[in-house]
């Protein structure tokens, strides 16, 4: 149960920020995936409305970051905003960005892992990972872990659970579990428990000529976001850091800019209510701010309320297996063992 049972799909992030102003004022907040036409910008504007000490915006494209900073400066001129270039598909870029962030602040109260991609053709990260998995999960995994010292510093100075890691997932996680036998989507045979939902709904079943299905790879990456959060939640609760994940709702953003029109039409058939950007960031704000979450065992939120993810996204064995695989991929262990 959250503090406000009246919150729903139409609640805005601006409203949530106003309700929880005390949890924003004077704090240091980092948001990834910030661009003018995305929910990252709405998230930033909502936080900026309630006087944080420092707002760090991180994304791939500097001009887009500057455009959002200009919006914030116009509406909330007293809010300090710093920009960091971050490409979550590149482990080198991630490490450079964390170095910049550490120069800006020694503590981080709230981390919002908002950035994501949804590749519709087979692409690879500089490290040779399938782009969607490599960005949406491995990039987030590495970035978050490298920032843990700053999060733990903040937690040592705050009430338990006030320091938060919020990672955006999607209802799309129901499309696929983690394909441990073929996480790079190379066409290898996988056991039934690792295979995607069959049949896939409508246009979601479309593949490229080489067999790549962007909706399945996206679903896998969003399941990974939830399992990653589950592992963090279990390992960090005793250290004063909360971790939550969520489905933001259906929103028209640049995430779907490369999608086939038939896939866009499929979304419209499946979801009648499309949120505004401000409504689309509301559940993120609840996950980041609501003190009532400290008293729950909840993991996943939808429309500003607690919900249950699909069964394969709350499997603690899979969460630990994914963590170990991710450490192997990035070549670094992060020591969160009990």
N, C-alpha and C positions, 0 to 999 in steps of 0.2 A: 504493500500500500504506500502510495506517495502522499505528500502533505495536502495535495489539492485534488480530490477525486473528481472535481468538476472539470479539470483539464481534459481536452479531447483533441480530435483531429483538426479542429478549427482554431485552437489556441495558438497564439503567436509567440515567437521567441521574445519579442519586446515585452509582452505581458509577463512571461516567465521571469525575465530579468528584473522587472519591476518588483515582483513578488519576493524575489530572493536577492534584493539589492545588497544586503549585508554580507552575502557570500561572495560578492564581486568586489566590493569597495576595497581598494588598497592591495589587491592581489595581482599576481603575475600570471598571465594566461597566454598560451601558445595555440594557434589554430593553423592547420595545414589545409592546402587545397583552396586557397582564397582567390576568387576572381569575381568580377562585377555581376556576372549572370548566374552565380552559383549560390548554394546555401552557405558556403563558407563566408561570403560577404555579409549575408544576413546575420550569421552567427556573430561575426565581428562587430557589426553595428549594435546588436543587442547587448553584448558585453560592454561595449564602449559607452552605452547610455548610462551606466551605473558606476562610473569612476574607478575603473581598475587602476592599479599603480603602473602597470606596463602591459601592453598588448603587443605580442609578437605575431606577425603574419608571415607565413611561409608558403611559397608556391614556386612553380617552375618559371613563370613568365613575369619578369620585373615590371613591365608597363601595366599589367593587370593588377599587380600588388599596389602599385602607385595610385591607380585609379580608385581602389578601395580605400587606401589611406586618405586620399583627397575627400572622399565621401565622409569619412569619419571626422576629418579635420573641420569640414564644413558644419557638421551637425553637433560634434562634441569636441570643440577646439582645445579643451583642457586635457584630453586623453593622450598620453604618450604612446605613440605607435612606432615600432621598429619593424623593418622588412628584412627577410632572409630568403635568398634564392635556394630552393630545394627541389630536386628531382628525385622522387622516391624510387624511380626505376634504376637509379645509379647508386651503388654503394659508396663510391667515391664522393658523389655529391652529398649524400647523407652525412658522411663523416665531416666534410667541410662545413656543412650547415650547422652541425652540432658544435663544432669549434666556434663558429660565429655566435651561436646562442649562448654558449658558456662565457663569452666575452661580454655579453649584454647583461647577464644575470647569473647569480650563483644558486638561485632557487626558482622552482617552477611549481606553482600551485595547481594549475589545471592545464592538462594537455588534451587538445581536441584533435584526434586523428580523423580528419574529414576528407582528405584527398583520396581519390580513386580514379581508375581508368576502366574502360570497358571496350577492349580491343575486339574488333569484328573480323580481323584477318590475323593470321599468324605473324606475330612479331616477337622480338627477343630483347631482353635487357642487355646492357654491356657485359654482364656476367654470363649470358647465355641462357637465362631463365625465360620461360614463357611470360610474356609481358604482363598479363593481368595478375597472375599469381606472384610474379616477381615484384610488382609494384604494390598491389593492394595488401599482400600479406608480408612477404619478405622485407620489403622496404619499410613498412610500418613496424615490423618486429625489430629490425635493427635500429631504427630511429628512436623508438620508445626505450629500448634497453640502454642505448647510449645516453639518454636523458634521465635515466633512473637516479643517478646521484643527485641531480638537482631536485627531482621530485621527493626523494627521501629527505633532503635538507629542508624542504618546505614542510614536509610532514612532521619533522621533529619540532617545528615551531608552531604547529597548528593543532586543533582538536582532531582526534582520530577520525579518519574518513573524509575530512574536509579537502584533503589533497586528492585529486581525481585524475584518472586516465579514462577518457571516453573515446571509443573507437566505433565509427559508423559502420554498420553492416547493412543488410538489406533483407527483405522478404525473399529475395532471390536465392538466399542460402538454401532454400528448400529444393532447389534444382539439383544440387549435387553435394555429396559428402567429399571428404578429402580423398583424392585419388593417389594414395601413397605409392602405389605401384606404377603410376604414370602421371605424377603431378605436373610434368612439363607438357602433357597432352601430346605425346609423340605417337599415339596410336597403339601403345602396348596393351596387351590383354590385362584387364583388371578383374579381381574377384567380384561377385555380385554385390557384396556389401560396400564396395568402393565405386560402383557404377552410378551414373546419374539416373534421375527419374525417367521412366519410360511408360508410355510415350510422352515426349515433351509437348507442351501445349502449342498448337498451331505453328506460327512462324518461328518459335523458339527452337524448332527442330532443324532449321536451316543450317547447312554446313557449307564451307567453301570447298573448292575442288579438291584441296588436299586434306579434307576431313576435319578442318578446324571448326569448332562451334563456340562462338563468343559468349553465348548465354551460359553454357556449361562451365566454361573456364571462369566466368564471372561468379556463378553460383558457388564453385569451389572456393574462390578467394573470399567470398562473404561468409562461408562456413568457417574458413580459417580465422577470420576476424573474431568470430564468437568464441571459438576454441582458444584462441590466444588470450582473449579477455578472461575466459574461465580460468585458465592457468594463472594469469596475473592475480585474479581475485583470490584464489586459494593461497598464493604464495606471499602476497603483499598485505593482506588484511591485518596481520599482526604487526606490521610495520607502519600502520596508519595511512596507507594509500588505498583508496577505493578504485575499482575498475568496473566499467559498465559498457554495454554495447546496445545498439538500437537499430530499428528500421525507421528512417526519417519520414517515410510516406512516399507517395508518387508525386514528383515535382518535375516541371519542365526545366532542365538545366543543360549545360554543355556536356554532361556525362554521356548523353545519348546522341551527340552531334554526328557521330559516324555510323549510327545504326541504320540498317536497311529500313525503308519506309514501312515495309510489311511488319517489322518488329515493333515499330512505333504504333502501328495500328493495333497490334496485338495487346499492347499495354492499355490502349484506350478501351478495348473491349473488356479487359479484365478489371479495370479500375475506373469507376465513374467520377470519383472525386479527386481532383488534382489540387494539391496545395500550392499556395503562394510561397515565395522564398522565405518570408517571415514565419509562416506556419510550418514550413519544412525544417526550420532550425529549432523549433520549440522543444521537441523531444530531446535534442542534444543538450539544451539548456537545463532541462529537468535532470538529466543524467549527471550533469556537471555540478549541479548546485543544491538539489533538494536534500536537506539534512536527514529526512525520514528514510532515505535509502540506506543509511548506516544501520538501521534497525531491521532491515529485511535481508533475505538471502537471495534476492532477485539478481538477475544477470542481464536481462534483455528487456527493452522497452519498446512499445509501439503506441503512437498517438498519445504520448505523455503519461502512459500508464505501464505498469509491469505486465509482461506477457511471457509466453513460453516459446523458445525456439524449437525448431524441428529436432527430433530425437538425436540425430547424428551430430548436432551442434552442442549438445550438453553431455557428451561422453568424455569423462575425465581421463580414460585410458587413451583415447584419440588425442586429447589435448596435450598430454605428456609426450606422446609419440610425435606430434607435430612440433612441439617445442624442441625436441632433440634433433629432428630433421632440420629445423630452421637454424639451429646453432651450427650444424654441420655445413649447411649451405653458406652461411656468412663466415664460417671459419673462426668462430669465437664463442666461448661459453660465458654465461652471465651470472652464474652462481646464485640462483634463487632457490636452491634446494633447502628443505627444512633443516 
